[in-house]
Amino acid sequence: MTTQTVSQQKPGVLVTMASGAAVAGAELVFGGHPADLIKTRQHLSRDPTLSVRQIAQTIYQESGPLGFYTGLRWRILPHAGKSAFRWTAMSQLDTWTKKNIPPPWQPIALAAMIGTAESIITCPAEVLKIREMEQMRSIRTVDFVRSQGVQPLFHGFDAVMFRQFVGWASFLMSYNKMIQWTLSASGKQSKSELSAQEKFIAGAIAGALHVIAVNPIDVIKTQRQKSDPIAGRHCLDAMRSIWKEQGLQPFTRGLKIKIAHSSWYAGINLLAMDKLGVF
């Protein structure tokens, strides 16, 4: 008796985009944005002892429960749009890279294409998000542009692009490696044979490794996008300045809460993509 393997057909572009946006929106509301706010406040602080609990208590005492959603408007549309694009790109570009790029370079090529597009989409929104999180108040775009011009909306663009590229490359390579190790350990032949738990764990570990890789760059980005940005023409200047003034410790700020958030989100995100046949 001959057994035929039927590959799962990928969903259409509209279904893929809607699914990506829905997952991203739910993630922000149910923990993603409060975690990002606390992480950003740690990045902005010069106090190495400032804990997640202390920041959360301060936000709650000063602004109440809704304070944890300061800056949400600058994240929800770009984040949902970025996720919709990401899901579609991973579905379509993954097929293209596998056909046209040698295997060792496939994750890097995919990371470069997706990371560049995401940087252009998100940089202005990230600047406004950082300013609102820093000052814990709403900032009108019109007032911001009138007082400072358009150019500050692209402060830290090089850091954003560098973060997106490093993040995507490290994430895709570590996820592919985790899937290979899981297959080898379980004796299974293809990813489709893995259980939901195995796929979730692979995605969660890849998400944690991704955060470790990008957190120092994210600290630099935040320092370049705040209201009194750190001096320097590019992210390397900012890195040297932070290192000279404060040493290594600032580059680890926000790492714990970001790992706790990004690991489960990456696991759920990749599991959802897999179930829909996106990636």
C-alpha positions in Angstrom: 0.0 0.0 0.0 1.4 3.4 -1.0 1.1 6.4 1.2 1.0 9.8 -0.4 2.0 13.0 1.5 -0.2 15.9 0.7 1.3 19.3 1.4 -0.8 21.9 3.2 -2.0 24.6 0.8 -1.1 28.1 2.0 -4.0 30.5 2.7 -4.7 33.5 0.5 -3.0 36.8 1.1 -6.1 38.5 2.7 -6.6 35.6 5.1 -2.9 35.6 6.0 -2.9 39.4 6.5 -6.0 39.4 8.6 -4.8 36.5 10.8 -1.4 38.2 11.4 -3.1 41.5 12.4 -5.5 39.7 14.7 -2.8 37.8 16.5 -0.7 41.0 16.9 -3.7 43.0 18.2 -4.6 40.4 20.8 -1.0 40.1 21.9 -0.7 43.9 22.5 -4.0 44.0 24.5 -3.3 40.9 26.6 0.1 41.7 28.0 2.3 42.7 25.1 2.0 46.5 25.4 2.3 46.7 29.2 5.5 44.5 29.0 6.9 46.8 26.3 6.2 49.9 28.4 8.0 48.5 31.4 10.9 47.4 29.2 11.1 50.9 27.6 11.1 52.6 31.0 14.0 50.4 32.1 15.8 51.3 28.9 15.3 55.0 29.6 16.4 54.8 33.2 19.9 55.4 34.4 19.2 53.5 37.7 20.5 49.9 37.4 18.5 48.8 40.4 15.1 49.8 39.0 13.0 46.6 38.9 10.0 45.5 36.9 7.9 45.6 40.1 9.0 49.2 41.0 8.2 50.5 37.5 4.8 48.7 37.5 4.0 50.2 40.9 4.9 53.7 39.8 2.8 53.5 36.7 -0.2 52.2 38.6 0.1 54.8 41.3 0.5 57.7 38.9 -1.8 56.7 36.1 -3.9 53.7 37.2 -4.5 50.6 35.2 -4.9 52.5 31.9 -1.4 53.9 32.4 0.0 50.6 31.3 -1.4 51.3 27.8 0.3 54.7 27.4 1.6 54.9 23.8 -0.7 52.0 22.6 -2.0 54.0 19.7 1.5 54.3 18.2 1.9 50.5 18.5 -1.4 48.9 17.6 -1.7 50.0 14.0 2.0 49.7 13.1 2.3 46.4 15.0 -0.9 45.0 13.4 0.2 46.2 10.0 3.7 44.9 10.5 2.4 41.5 11.6 0.0 41.3 8.6 3.0 42.1 6.3 5.2 39.7 8.3 2.9 36.8 7.9 2.4 37.5 4.2 6.1 37.9 3.6 7.0 34.8 5.5 4.4 32.9 3.5 5.4 34.2 0.0 9.1 35.1 0.4 9.9 31.9 2.2 8.9 30.0 -0.9 10.8 32.4 -3.2 14.0 32.2 -1.0 13.9 28.4 -1.0 13.8 28.3 -4.8 16.4 31.1 -5.4 18.8 31.4 -2.5 21.3 28.8 -1.3 20.3 27.1 2.0 22.9 28.8 4.3 21.8 32.2 3.1 18.0 31.8 3.1 17.4 33.1 6.7 19.7 36.0 6.1 18.0 37.0 2.8 14.6 36.7 4.3 15.6 38.7 7.3 17.1 41.5 5.1 13.9 41.8 3.0 11.4 41.7 5.9 13.5 43.8 8.3 14.1 46.6 5.8 10.4 46.9 5.0 9.4 46.8 8.7 11.9 49.5 9.6 10.4 52.0 7.2 6.9 51.1 8.5 7.6 51.4 12.2 10.3 54.0 12.8 8.2 57.2 13.0 5.6 55.4 15.2 8.3 54.1 17.5 9.7 57.6 18.0 6.3 58.9 19.1 5.7 55.8 21.2 9.0 56.3 23.0 8.2 60.0 23.7 4.7 59.1 25.1 6.1 56.4 27.3 8.9 58.7 28.5 6.6 61.5 29.4 3.5 59.3 30.2 1.2 61.6 28.3 -0.3 61.8 24.8 1.6 63.7 22.1 -0.2 65.1 19.1 1.6 64.4 15.8 0.7 67.8 14.4 2.2 69.6 17.5 5.3 67.4 17.3 6.0 68.1 13.7 5.3 71.8 14.1 7.7 72.1 16.9 10.5 69.8 15.8 9.9 69.0 12.1 9.7 65.7 10.3 13.3 64.7 10.6 13.1 63.6 14.3 10.5 61.0 13.4 13.4 59.1 11.8 15.8 59.4 14.7 17.4 56.0 15.3 16.4 54.6 11.9 19.8 52.9 11.5 19.3 51.2 14.9 15.8 50.2 14.0 17.0 48.6 10.7 19.9 46.9 12.5 17.7 45.6 15.2 15.1 44.2 12.7 17.8 42.5 10.6 19.7 41.0 13.5 16.4 40.0 15.1 15.0 38.3 12.1 18.3 36.6 11.2 18.8 35.2 14.7 15.2 34.2 15.1 14.9 32.4 11.8 18.2 30.6 12.2 17.5 29.6 15.8 14.0 28.4 15.0 15.2 26.3 12.1 17.9 24.8 14.3 15.4 24.1 17.1 13.2 22.3 14.6 16.1 20.2 13.3 17.2 19.3 16.9 13.6 18.4 17.8 13.2 16.2 14.7 16.5 14.5 15.4 15.7 13.9 19.1 12.2 12.6 18.4 13.1 10.5 15.3 10.5 12.2 13.2 11.0 13.1 9.6 9.2 16.4 9.0 7.9 19.4 10.9 4.3 18.4 10.1 4.8 15.3 12.4 5.8 17.4 15.4 3.2 18.0 18.1 1.8 21.4 18.9 3.8 21.4 22.2 7.1 20.6 20.4 6.5 23.4 17.9 5.5 25.9 20.6 8.7 25.1 22.6 10.9 25.5 19.5 9.3 28.9 18.8 9.5 30.0 22.4 13.3 29.2 22.7 13.9 30.9 19.3 12.0 34.0 20.7 14.1 34.1 23.8 17.4 33.8 21.8 16.1 36.6 19.5 15.6 38.9 22.5 19.1 38.2 23.8 20.5 39.1 20.4 18.5 42.4 19.9 18.1 43.9 23.4 21.5 45.8 23.3 20.4 47.3 19.9 17.0 48.1 21.3 18.5 50.0 24.2 20.6 52.0 21.7 17.4 52.7 19.6 15.5 53.9 22.7 18.3 56.2 23.7 18.4 57.7 20.2 14.7 58.2 20.0 14.0 59.8 23.4 13.3 63.6 23.9 17.0 64.3 24.7 18.6 61.7 22.4 22.1 60.5 23.1 24.8 62.2 21.1 26.2 60.5 18.0 25.6 60.4 14.3 24.8 56.6 14.2 24.2 53.7 16.5 27.9 52.8 16.9 28.5 56.3 18.3 25.6 55.8 20.7 26.9 52.4 21.8 30.4 53.8 22.5 28.8 56.7 24.5 26.7 54.4 26.6 29.6 52.0 27.2 31.9 54.8 28.2 29.5 56.4 30.7 27.8 53.4 32.2 29.6 50.2 31.2 27.9 47.0 30.1 24.9 47.0 32.4 22.6 49.3 30.4 22.6 46.9 27.5 20.9 44.2 29.7 18.1 46.4 31.0 14.6 45.2 30.2 16.0 41.8 29.2 14.1 39.7 31.7 10.6 41.0 31.0 11.2 41.0 27.3 12.3 37.3 27.3 9.2 36.5 29.4 6.9 38.2 26.9 8.6 37.4 23.6 9.1 33.7 24.3 5.4 32.9 24.7 4.4 35.3 21.9 6.9 33.7 19.5 5.7 30.3 20.4 2.0 31.1 19.9 2.7 33.2 16.8 4.6 30.4 15.0 2.2 27.7 16.2 -0.7 29.8 14.7 1.3 30.3 11.4 1.9 26.5 11.3 -1.7 25.7 11.8 -2.8 28.0 9.0 0.0 26.7 6.8 1.6 30.1 6.5 5.2 29.1 7.5 
